[in-house]
Amino acid sequence: MLLKPKTSFLGWFTRQGRLKNRWARALNITDPQQRISKLRLIWHSLSSDPQQFGELWLPFLEDYFDNELLGELTEEDFSVVEAATNQPDRLSNSGIPVIELWLRLIPALDERGEKLKSNAVLRKIFHSSAASRQEKQDACLRLIDRKAKADSDFETYVAWLKSLDDYRQAPQVINFLTDACDVSFESANMNIKRAGIIASKLKNAGIDLYKADIALGLYKLQVETKPADAIPYFTTAFEKDPGNMLPLTGLITAWVQNGEYEKTSTISEAHIEAATPLIRNLLTFSQTMSWLNSRSNGVAAPIDADTLEELNLSEYIGDVFEGARGRLFLIEGNASKAAEILLPLAQKQSHQPEWQYYAAWAAILTNQSSRVLEQFKGLSSKAVRWPVACLLLDADPATAKNNQVKSILQHVKGPYGPAGKVRLALAEAQSLPGMSWQPGVGTMEEDLEALRTVLGFAFARENRELMKKALASPLLLRLPRADQLFWSGLYFLLAGENAQAQKLLQHSSASGMRRASLVLSVHFLNLKQLDSAEAHLKVISNDKNIKYSELISAYLSACRGKTEEAVEQLEKLRSSGDSRIYYALGNIYLDRSREASEKGLADRERLYLDQAIGAFRAAMTSETSKAPDDCQILLTSTQFVVDPDAGLKQMSRAWSDIMKLTGARRQRWVVWNAILAQLWSDHNTKTSAACEEARLLLEELASIPEATAKTISQAAAFAGSDLDDSNLLDTLVHFVQYLAGNSPSSGSQEYLRVLMTMAARQRLHLTDKGQQQGVRNYIGKLVRMDPANIGIGLFQVSACLADNDMENALASLASIQPENDADRELCTCLHKLLLGERVPLEQLPEIESAARSKRKFAVNILQAPALFLNNLPEQGYNILINALNEEGDLLVKVIDIEKFLPALCAHAASNGFIPKQLVLGVRKMIENIDGQRSILTVARCAAAIDEFNDANHLWKKVLKKDLDPHSSNREEFVNHLCYQAVKESRGDTVIETITKLRFAAETATSG
């Protein structure tokens, strides 16, 4: 106890004495308020000069903080004292013990109930340079005893531990800090945050406490939501105490929140067996997320959305848990539940941008297209932006157009670039670029949209194999159930399995996929099931975002016979320039033309056909969208129907494209016209295929109309006239046999006889000499089977004549049994010719004029060999020359003119008249030269018909090998050159004449 001041007379003569006297008087005042008022004045004087009055500070504060006065002291009183003591350097020079002053202040503050302030004083003591090490320790321990837990208190504890050589020497402090770091998942976030801050201070100071790792892990996971940063702390804590489930729970939770689901598989069986229900739930959730993000797992999800909800993990993994539930609801086909979860979740703009992709799906399937735009606008991640752009393009094409979707899809980078361009081309009905993609390069959302793009690409290309392969991808199971059903339905539609396709598409539509209703309405229209088509069209009729619904509505009107209404609807849509509008108009005009045809209105039929051609042309030239794949085929087919001659070549070329058509696009009338064009065209490579297609079409009919059988038989016979392939001819024979058998009275039998004759002729022509007897026997069998077939009978006669077998030729002619007078007279004429008798043309039987000219031609040709046989070659050659001039094209089809060329050329040259077909025959020989003798023969033929340039060229070839200067070949060439020069000298080509004569002289003397 310090001595109390007393008044003294002498004290009045010094400053210190006067203060002591005033102090003593104040202490004698009984009124506390008056006393404290006097003491304040005294403290003011004492504190103003610590150098002079420092020794009085401690005894004065004893009186100042007397228990009787504490209640009268104000906040300002303590503040003034604190301010005076907060100058340790200044006070130390005056000899005032600062630490003692602070220690006097602490109990006074405690007495007043101001524990926080007294704690602050203890911290001052700890951090004061004036405090000894023992005083610092005491201050730290007093704070712990007082359970001081302010941030600055914990800094004090950490600072004390850090100052020790071994912090484990302060167990009281360590225990206190360990307790401060003791938090769990059940702790409030505020407590976890505090523990995390304390743990962080310990870590920074190099103080390793077990519970500090857990506290930091929970702080990073729960407060900062940085699961990646939490993983190292939980890992360390788990390694220190493998039996503690708290760090294991934290580690699994951090892995899950960070998307490292596969790491949960590293948890040992022993730990799983000992795991809490919470850990087991976390592992189940991790397996579910692994499945959701897998590109290779082709089995169903390990858990459903409702069961997942029972795991009750929201407080541990937060929004990730809800996001997984939303995705599972999409996959299960519960779009409304998915929307309830995913749309609010996406609005949080969290670190999970992929949620906006699935939220966009939920919006589409719940008919909230405007919400798809919300997801699109809220995205910054490029890896998710273009997949959501694809969904926006599906849901609302007009809105997508105004929001740079086209630009985004055109500029998708890397391996997904082709998917962006193909998706855009599909939406705009443009030509499809190539499509390539391998899953696993980008995000799950990118792969899902790439898969959907491949499916759309394959369907547009009608590539069933590619579509089947894409549907087998495990990624399909991660798409919304409605979309899975949609693509599967399209595949079965492509495969022609209508019942299965309808079932799947109807389920897809019921699950929210409105595009499935669009497809079904078109499908039922093609099947002419109009009520079903209308029912599905009603589902989308009020949705302006469904492209082509108005177009389908117009087509439905047309199918119901309301063609005027349909055309009116389509005309309103023409301004869009969309190729499909014109395509639909073209098909409606085709339907009208068929109606007009059935009613016998030829003029109206032609008008509608012309309108159809105009509409299809407009579709093909549209710049806004690519015309449907069969539009060009329909245009070509319609043009062929209107003008077969003009459209024949193009229709024939379209064969391959028409054969690729499937489903409703493979219209019978188009295939039928393609068959006719193929048979009528000069290109015979597809004759066999045409016959097979025709047979398949005809087999669908209960009976074959006679007109149809006759038309196709005639076309087959026409095709056979140009064939040089015996197999193809046999195909035509079998086909016309089928027609003749199904329609005996159609006239097909006549064309069958023609084809059988052509086939027999070709077979004999292609058979080696030594093996021809078998073919002749076959021809004889055909004659015996059908003796009325004058064609095959006459061919047998010609085969005998070719072998100089006059006896069998006459016998074969006698075995023919013509069915009409004209054929009978023809055989009679031929018999006379073979016997050397002349047959005046006026004796030919009277038949219609067109056939008569052919008969005259036949008699002329038959007279020629008869004249040769009777040693009258000049007359025979004259007949052939005249025939070449009048019916050259037909003659070269009947006989091998090359065999007669040398003699015919010589004869023609002597008579001064050279038919065109003779020139063509020589040119054909030039193209097929096969030896020196043939070259010389062809050179002579060319010279005979005044084809001098070809003759000169060929003779030069001969003389290159014939080096004898006196050979007959060289002499013949010189004579030819001289003849040519003399002939040209009669004109104005004097220089050329001199040149040729000079060349003749050089040739004669060379060698």
ZIBELQUI-V262813 format. One record per residue. OMEGA is omega in whole degrees, -180 to 180 (none if undefined). NEAR is the number of other C-alpha atoms within 8 Angstrom. Layout:
BEGIN
omega: <OMEGA;OMEGA>
near: <NEAR;NEAR>
END
This chain:
BEGIN
omega: <178;-180;179;179;176;178;177;-179;-178;-179;-178;-175;176;180;-178;-179;-180;178;-180;179;-180;179;-178;179;-179;-178;-179;180;-177;-179;-177;-177;180;-179;-177;178;179;-179;178;-180;-180;180;178;180;-180;-175;-179;-178;-178;-180;-176;-172;-175;-178;-179;-172;-177;179;-180;-178;174;180;-176;-178;178;-177;-179;-176;-173;-179;-179;-178;179;176;-178;179;180;180;180;179;-179;-179;-179;-178;-177;178;-173;-179;-179;-177;-180;178;-179;179;-180;178;-175;-177;179;178;-179;179;175;-176;-174;-178;178;179;179;-180;178;-179;-179;-175;-179;-180;179;175;179;178;178;178;177;179;-178;-174;-178;176;-179;-177;176;180;179;179;177;180;-180;179;-180;-177;177;177;180;178;-180;-179;179;-174;174;-180;-179;176;180;174;178;-180;-179;180;179;178;-179;-178;-178;176;178;-174;179;177;-180;-176;-179;179;-179;180;-179;180;178;178;-179;180;-175;178;180;179;-179;-178;176;-179;179;180;178;179;-180;179;179;179;179;-179;179;178;178;-180;-179;-180;180;-179;-172;176;-175;-176;177;177;179;-179;179;178;179;179;180;-176;-171;-175;-178;-176;176;-174;-180;179;-178;-173;-179;-178;178;179;179;-180;-180;178;179;-177;-177;-179;-179;-177;-178;178;177;177;179;-179;180;180;180;177;-178;-179;-180;178;-180;-172;-176;-178;179;179;180;179;-175;178;-179;179;179;179;-178;-173;175;175;179;-180;179;177;179;179;177;179;180;177;179;179;176;179;-179;-176;-179;176;-175;-177;-175;178;-178;180;-177;-176;177;-173;-179;178;178;-179;-179;178;173;-176;-175;-176;-180;-177;169;-172;178;179;180;178;179;178;180;180;179;178;176;-177;-180;178;179;-173;-178;177;179;-180;179;-178;-168;-178;175;-179;-179;-179;-179;180;-176;179;-180;-177;-179;179;-179;174;-178;175;177;177;-180;179;179;-173;174;175;177;-174;-180;180;176;178;177;-180;-179;-178;-177;-174;172;-179;-180;-178;178;-175;-178;173;178;176;177;-180;178;178;177;-171;-173;-176;-178;179;179;-179;-177;-177;172;179;-180;180;-179;-178;178;-174;173;-174;171;-174;180;179;178;-180;179;-178;179;-179;180;179;178;-178;-177;180;178;178;-175;172;178;-177;176;-178;173;-178;175;-178;-177;-179;177;-178;176;180;179;179;176;177;180;179;177;179;178;178;-179;180;-180;179;-177;-179;-175;-178;179;-180;178;179;-180;180;179;-179;176;179;-178;-178;180;176;175;-177;-179;-179;176;-180;-178;-177;177;177;178;179;-179;175;179;-178;180;178;-169;-176;180;180;-180;-179;-178;-178;177;175;178;179;179;179;175;-179;-175;177;177;177;177;-180;-179;179;178;-179;-179;174;180;179;-178;174;-166;180;178;179;-178;180;180;178;179;-179;-175;-173;-178;-179;-178;-180;177;-177;173;178;178;178;-180;178;178;-180;177;177;180;-179;177;179;-180;-174;179;179;-180;180;179;178;-178;179;177;-177;-175;-175;179;-179;-178;-177;-176;176;179;179;179;177;180;180;178;178;175;178;179;-180;178;178;180;180;180;180;180;-180;-174;-179;180;179;-179;179;-178;177;177;178;177;178;179;-179;180;177;179;178;-178;-177;180;180;-176;-179;179;179;176;-172;-177;-176;180;179;178;178;-180;-179;180;178;179;178;-178;-177;-176;-178;-177;-175;-173;-175;-178;179;179;-180;-177;-174;-176;180;-180;180;178;-179;179;174;-176;-179;179;-176;-175;-176;178;180;-179;179;177;178;180;-179;-179;-179;-179;-173;179;-178;-172;-174;-176;-178;-179;179;-180;178;-179;179;179;-179;179;179;-176;179;178;-179;177;175;-178;178;-177;-179;179;-179;-178;-178;-177;177;178;179;179;179;178;180;-178;-177;-179;-175;173;-179;-176;179;179;177;177;178;179;179;-179;-178;-179;173;178;180;-178;179;-179;-180;-172;-175;-175;-174;180;-178;-180;-180;176;179;179;-178;179;178;179;-178;179;179;-179;-179;179;-178;-175;-178;179;-176;-175;-176;-176;-178;178;179;180;177;179;178;178;179;179;180;-179;179;-177;-177;179;179;-175;-179;-178;178;180;178;177;177;-178;179;178;180;179;178;-178;-179;-176;-177;-180;178;179;-180;179;-180;-178;-178;180;-179;-178;-178;180;-175;-178;-180;179;179;180;179;178;178;-179;179;178;-180;-180;178;178;-179;177;-180;178;-177;-177;178;179;-179;-179;176;-177;-166;-177;180;-178;-180;179;178;178;180;-178;180;178;-178;180;179;-178;180;178;178;178;-179;-178;176;174;-173;-177;180;178;-180;178;180;-179;179;179;180;177;-178;-175;-175;-174;-178;-179;-177;-177;176;-175;-177;177;-172;-177;-180;-177;-170;-177;-178;-180;179;-180;-179;-180;-179;-179;-180;178;179;-175;179;-179;-176;177;177;-180;179;179;-180;177;177;179;-179;-174;180;-176;178;-175;-180;179;180;-178;179;-179;178;179;179;-179;180;-177;-177;175;172;-169;-176;178;180;180;-178;-178;180;177;177;-180;-176;176;179;-179;-174;-180;-177;-177;-176;-180;179;-180;180;180;-180;179;179;178;-179;180;179;-179;-179;-180;-180;-178;-179;180;177;-177;-175;-177;-178;180;179;-180;-179;-178;178;179;-180;178;179;179;-180;-178;-175;-178;179;none>
near: <2;5;5;6;8;7;10;8;5;7;12;10;7;8;7;9;12;11;9;12;14;10;12;12;9;10;8;7;9;7;6;10;7;9;13;12;8;10;11;9;8;11;9;8;8;12;11;6;9;11;9;8;11;14;8;8;11;9;10;9;9;10;7;9;9;8;6;6;11;11;7;8;9;6;6;6;9;9;8;8;8;8;8;8;11;6;8;10;6;7;15;10;8;10;9;11;8;11;9;8;10;12;8;10;10;12;9;10;12;10;8;8;6;9;8;6;8;13;11;8;11;14;13;8;13;13;8;8;5;7;12;7;6;7;10;12;10;8;12;14;10;9;12;10;7;6;6;9;7;6;7;8;11;11;9;11;11;11;8;10;12;11;7;8;5;6;11;6;6;8;7;7;11;10;8;9;11;12;7;8;14;10;11;9;6;5;8;6;8;6;9;16;10;8;16;16;9;14;13;10;10;13;10;7;8;7;10;7;8;9;10;18;13;15;16;15;16;15;14;14;13;10;10;7;7;9;12;9;10;16;13;9;12;15;11;9;13;12;7;7;7;8;5;8;9;8;12;13;10;12;12;12;11;13;15;12;10;8;6;9;12;9;8;11;7;6;8;7;6;6;8;10;6;6;10;7;6;8;12;10;10;12;10;8;9;12;11;11;10;10;10;8;7;8;9;7;7;8;5;5;8;7;7;9;10;7;8;11;9;6;7;7;11;10;6;7;11;9;8;9;10;12;12;9;14;15;10;11;13;14;12;9;10;10;13;8;9;16;13;8;12;16;13;8;12;13;6;6;9;6;4;6;12;8;11;14;13;11;15;15;11;15;14;13;12;10;7;9;11;6;9;17;10;8;14;12;6;7;11;5;7;7;10;14;11;14;12;14;13;12;11;16;13;8;11;11;11;7;10;13;10;7;6;8;13;9;7;10;15;10;8;10;6;5;8;11;12;12;13;13;11;14;11;11;12;12;9;9;10;10;6;8;8;6;9;6;9;6;7;8;6;8;9;9;11;13;12;12;10;11;11;8;11;12;13;9;12;12;13;8;6;7;9;11;6;9;13;9;8;10;10;7;9;11;13;11;11;9;11;12;13;13;10;12;12;13;10;11;14;11;13;12;11;12;7;7;9;8;6;9;14;11;9;12;16;11;10;17;13;7;12;12;14;11;8;12;15;13;9;13;15;10;9;12;12;8;7;7;9;11;6;9;15;10;9;12;14;8;9;12;9;6;6;6;8;11;7;6;11;9;11;11;10;13;11;13;12;14;11;8;6;9;12;7;10;14;12;8;11;13;8;7;9;10;6;5;10;11;16;9;13;13;14;11;12;14;9;13;12;11;8;11;14;9;9;12;10;7;6;6;9;8;6;9;14;10;9;12;13;8;10;16;12;9;12;15;9;10;16;11;7;12;6;8;10;13;13;9;5;8;12;9;10;10;12;12;12;11;11;14;8;8;8;9;6;7;11;12;9;8;14;11;7;11;10;7;8;12;7;6;9;7;7;7;7;10;7;7;6;11;12;10;11;15;12;10;12;15;13;11;11;6;6;11;5;8;12;10;7;12;12;8;10;10;9;8;10;8;7;6;7;5;6;11;7;10;7;8;15;11;8;9;13;10;11;12;13;10;14;11;7;8;10;5;7;10;6;10;13;9;10;15;12;8;10;14;10;8;13;15;7;8;13;10;7;11;11;16;11;7;12;14;11;11;13;10;11;11;12;11;9;11;10;10;6;6;9;6;5;5;8;10;7;7;12;11;8;8;11;9;8;10;12;7;6;7;13;8;12;11;9;15;14;10;10;13;13;9;10;12;10;7;6;6;9;9;6;9;14;11;8;12;12;7;8;12;10;11;7;6;8;9;10;11;10;11;9;8;10;10;10;11;13;10;7;9;7;7;8;6;7;4;6;10;7;6;7;6;6;6;8;10;8;8;10;10;10;8;12;10;11;10;12;13;9;13;13;10;7;7;6;9;8;6;9;14;12;8;12;11;11;8;13;14;10;6;9;11;8;7;10;9;7;6;6;8;8;8;6;8;12;11;8;12;13;11;9;13;11;6;6;6;6;10;9;9;10;12;10;8;11;13;8;8;10;9;6;6;8;6;6;7;6;9;15;11;9;14;13;10;14;13;12;11;12;6;9;9;6;10;14;9;8;12;12;8;9;12;10;7;6;8;7;6;9;6;8;6;9;12;10;8;9;12;9;9;12;11;8;10;13;9;8;12;10;6;7;6;8;9;6;9;12;9;8;12;11;8;9;12;9;8;10;10;7;6;6>
END
